[in-house]
Amino acid sequence: MAAITAAMVGELRAKTDAPMMECKKALTEADGDMGRAEEILRVKLGGKASKASARITAEGVVATYIANGVGALVEVNSETDFVAKNDDFLNLANTAAKLVAEQNPVDVAALLALPAADGKTLDEVRSALIGKIGENMSIRRFQRFETTAKLASYLHGTRIGVMVEFDGADEQVGKDVAMHIAAMKPVSLSADQVPAELIEKERSVAQLKAEEDAAKAAAEGKPVQSPEILAKRLEGSVQKFLKEVSLLNQAFVKNDKQSIEQMLKEKATTVKAFTMYVVGEGIEKKQDDFAAEVAAQMAASKGA
């Protein structure tokens, strides 16, 4: 049996980026053969990536990239916030954003198939990182902009990312709008672009509230609002909602005496489009039941 030295382990780690103990195990199994140890690690890391792939990735980062009128916004997910701070993970996200901008993939699958580094595809880089860290990672979504106008982006930490396409002489206005969007989270540019299902949901909530108020008034012997008054009340609730969720109607965070529309007019600027990503938005996070997990492990050990 060949002696496995610290220098050999260090060399294999430098080549593969695998954890130290995994390198030592691979070298032991390969009887010190460096090439064979690399092959063993590839198999093991691939297996680890496959096992991790079923785990929920609701943490992560948003990355942006802008150059020469082309921009990209990408959400890359991990299982824990701790990994989302890892430099290699952040590099994966930034590489993905640059590839989206430069290569214009049609979807996430096409993005993962693109060459990323050292002859590896982005998916191979991702899988190797899963093997190195032992935690699932996934590229969830991206948005690409290509325009003759201007682009501005804003990252609130790494969890909220915004990109804005705009026309105007003042670059700061685009940055201010992007920051405003991150803070106020509008769902559309204008009121007429708010999705119909959101409007109907708001109308339904207002209707239920009105019915509750009517029932309470009747129980207390007070007059109930007429159908005409009720209709105006419902419409008022919807209009208030539209004002709150459409960018142009929102009060500007830097000056709440102005709407975004008024501020843009004053600055001779037009916002054409925007995209905002919030990490994990819409992903159901796994709720771990520690007591149940311990009980299951105890039951399994008794049965062993």
Helices and strands as residue ranges (DSSP letters): H 6-16, H 20-29, H 34-52, E 59-67, E 70-78, G 83-85, H 87-103, H 108-112, E 115-117, E 120-121, H 122-133, E 137-146, E 150-156, E 160-167, H 171-184, G 191-193, H 196-219, H 227-245, G 247-249, E 251-252, E 255-259, H 260-266, E 270-278, H 290-303
